[in-house]
Amino acid sequence: MAVGTSGGKVAAEKPNPTIFLKACELLKVKPEDAVHVWDDRRNDIWGASDAGCDAWLWGSDVHCFKEMQVARRIGVHV
């Protein structure tokens, strides 16, 4: 995964935390307010955590987005 910018790609790939920080910047959210859910411990969990984001492993920490913990964390009412 690489985050695109108007000047091209970020010179980083997962698990480098730079990619997650750039995604947060583009989405205008603070890393501590972001939750990254994906299925690769090394690339997704470690990288997002190093950037200061919450990071949950799909199939282990999270099984569906309707789970109350996930819904509350991202502000969705189920």
Contacts in CASP RR format, 6 or more apart in sequence:
PFRMAT RR
TARGET T0000
AUTHOR 0000-0000-0000
METHOD contacts of the structure
MODEL  1
MAVGTSGGKVAAEKPNPTIFLKACELLKVKPEDAVHVWDDRRNDIWGASD
AGCDAWLWGSDVHCFKEMQVARRIGVHV
1 13 0 8 1.000
1 14 0 8 1.000
1 19 0 8 1.000
1 43 0 8 1.000
2 9 0 8 1.000
2 10 0 8 1.000
2 12 0 8 1.000
2 13 0 8 1.000
2 19 0 8 1.000
3 9 0 8 1.000
3 10 0 8 1.000
3 19 0 8 1.000
3 22 0 8 1.000
3 23 0 8 1.000
3 26 0 8 1.000
4 10 0 8 1.000
4 22 0 8 1.000
4 26 0 8 1.000
5 22 0 8 1.000
5 26 0 8 1.000
10 18 0 8 1.000
10 19 0 8 1.000
10 22 0 8 1.000
11 18 0 8 1.000
12 18 0 8 1.000
12 19 0 8 1.000
12 22 0 8 1.000
13 19 0 8 1.000
14 20 0 8 1.000
14 40 0 8 1.000
14 43 0 8 1.000
14 44 0 8 1.000
14 47 0 8 1.000
15 42 0 8 1.000
15 43 0 8 1.000
15 44 0 8 1.000
15 46 0 8 1.000
15 47 0 8 1.000
15 50 0 8 1.000
16 47 0 8 1.000
17 47 0 8 1.000
17 48 0 8 1.000
17 50 0 8 1.000
17 51 0 8 1.000
17 52 0 8 1.000
18 51 0 8 1.000
19 47 0 8 1.000
20 31 0 8 1.000
20 34 0 8 1.000
20 36 0 8 1.000
20 47 0 8 1.000
20 48 0 8 1.000
20 50 0 8 1.000
20 51 0 8 1.000
20 52 0 8 1.000
20 53 0 8 1.000
21 31 0 8 1.000
21 51 0 8 1.000
23 34 0 8 1.000
24 30 0 8 1.000
24 31 0 8 1.000
24 34 0 8 1.000
24 51 0 8 1.000
24 53 0 8 1.000
27 34 0 8 1.000
31 51 0 8 1.000
31 52 0 8 1.000
31 53 0 8 1.000
32 52 0 8 1.000
32 53 0 8 1.000
34 48 0 8 1.000
34 53 0 8 1.000
34 54 0 8 1.000
35 53 0 8 1.000
35 54 0 8 1.000
35 55 0 8 1.000
35 56 0 8 1.000
35 70 0 8 1.000
35 73 0 8 1.000
35 74 0 8 1.000
36 44 0 8 1.000
36 45 0 8 1.000
36 48 0 8 1.000
36 53 0 8 1.000
36 54 0 8 1.000
36 55 0 8 1.000
36 56 0 8 1.000
37 55 0 8 1.000
37 56 0 8 1.000
37 57 0 8 1.000
37 58 0 8 1.000
37 61 0 8 1.000
37 62 0 8 1.000
37 70 0 8 1.000
38 44 0 8 1.000
38 45 0 8 1.000
38 57 0 8 1.000
38 58 0 8 1.000
39 57 0 8 1.000
39 58 0 8 1.000
39 59 0 8 1.000
41 57 0 8 1.000
44 55 0 8 1.000
44 57 0 8 1.000
45 55 0 8 1.000
45 56 0 8 1.000
45 57 0 8 1.000
46 55 0 8 1.000
47 55 0 8 1.000
48 54 0 8 1.000
48 55 0 8 1.000
49 55 0 8 1.000
54 73 0 8 1.000
56 62 0 8 1.000
56 70 0 8 1.000
62 69 0 8 1.000
62 70 0 8 1.000
65 71 0 8 1.000
65 76 0 8 1.000
66 78 0 8 1.000
68 78 0 8 1.000
70 76 0 8 1.000
71 77 0 8 1.000
71 78 0 8 1.000
END
